[in-house]
Amino acid sequence: MTRRLILPAVLLLGLTACSSSTSDDESTPAASASQSPEQVTCEGFYEGTGTPLAERTESARAALSGGEVVDDTAYTEVNALEQRLTELGRNAPADLASLLEDLKAPFTEAVTAVNEARAQADPETGEVTFPDLAQIDVAGSEAAQGEIDSACSAAGYEA
């Protein structure tokens, strides 16, 4: 009989812990309210869950220019990064949104190239020839990241 009571009690405790009213999600808007839109965008670029976008961007540029993105496995990070930068740019002030567009340009070019290659798949085998992404110019993206660094510093963001 006690076994039957223990499982519901454990489940109830688990649910109670999941619905705590002191979650980080509820404290975030108050912190964001005191920040400028520029600072919020900078925080999204330099911080966050997992590896920050700033670091991921540098790594992805190096992988593209180094010829390391040669299959779907390596491409997955480039595609995910391009999507995250697009999301960040949607709510960014115009000046930072423009810089984020320049920053993600080589990743967008890579996504387009892979999508075009997939559209050219052999109709009989479905085989796709993975495009050569090492030819994508990343210099503009690198320069844009330097400008984002300066803009965030000028906006009072401290990483």
N, C-alpha and C positions, 0 to 999 in steps of 0.2 A: 504494500500500500504506500509506503514512503517513497518508493521509486516513482510512482505515478505523480506524486506531489513535487518531487524535486525537479523534474523536467519542465513543468509549467513555470515553476519559480525561476529557474535559470533563464527561460525564454523571456519572461516578464522583465527580469533585470536587464537582459540584453536590449530589449526594446526601449526601456527607460533610458539606458545609456545613449542609445541612438537618437533619442528625441530630446536631449538636453537643451535647455534654453540658453546655455552659455557657449554656443558653438562659435567657431571662428568666423563662419559665414555671416553671423549677425553683427559681429564687431567690425567687419571690414567696411561697410558703408560709412560708419562714423569716422573711421580713419581716412577714407577716401574723400569725405566731405570737406576735410580741412586741407586737401591737396588741390592744386590747380589741375586742369585737364592735361597739361603738359607733364606734370609730375606723375599723374596716374598712368599715362602712356609709358613714360620712362620706367616706372616701377614694373609695368607689364613686360617690358623688354629686358630689364636687367635682373628681375627677380621672378619668383613664381615656383610652382611645383616642379621638382626635377631640375634638369639642367636649364639654366636661363636661356632665353632666345638669343641673347647677344653671343653667348658661347657656342650655341648650336649653329648660328649663322657663320661664325668664323670657321668652325669645323666643316660645315657643308661646302663652303667656298673652297677650302683646301682640298676636300675630296673631289669636287668637280674639276678644279684646275689640275689636280694630280692624277686624273684619269682613274679614280677609284670607284666611280659610280658606273658600274658596267653590267649590272643586273637588277632585277626587281628588289632584291634584298637591300642593296645599298641605296636604291632609288627611294625606298619607302621613307627614309628620313628626310630626303629633299622634298618630297611631296607633302609630308606632314608639316615640315617647317614652312613651306610656302602657304599652306592653309592657315597656320597660326599667325603668320605675319599679316595675312589678309584680314583675319579677324581683329587683330590689334589695330590695324589701320582704319577700320570702319568707325571706331569711336575716337580716333586721335584728332587733335587739332590739325587744321589744314597744312601748316608747315611741317609738322611731324609726319602726317599722312603721306605727303609728297616724298619725304625722305625714306619712309618705309617702302614706298613703291619702288624707288631707286634701289633700295637695299635688296628687295626680293626679286628684282628683274631677272637675274640669272637663274633663279629657282623656277620662276614662271616659264622662262624659256626652256628649261629642262623638262618641266611637266608637259608643255606643249609638244616638245620633240618626242617624248615617250608616248603620248596620246596619239600622235600622228603615226608613229611606228606600229602601235597596236592596231590602228585602223588599216594598216597595210599588211596585216597578218595574212599568211598563206591560207587561202580559203579551204584547201584540202586538209592541211595538217594543223592549222591554227598557230603555226610557228611564227614567232615575232623576232625580227632582227633588232636587237637592242641598239639604239643610236649611240654615236660617239659624242658624249657630253663634255669631253675634255676641251673641246673647241669653244665652249661658251666663255665669253669674256666676263670676268668677275671684278675687274678693276673699278667699275662704277659703283658696285655694291660695297666694296671696301671703302671707297671714298665717302659714300653715303653713311656708313657706320661711323666714320670719324666725325661727320657733321652731326649725327644723332648724339654722339658723345658730347659735342660742344653745345648743342641745343639743350640737352638735358641739364648740363652743368649751369648754363645760363638761366634755366628755369628754376634753379635752386634744388634740383634733385641731387641727392648724395647717395651713391651706390654703396 
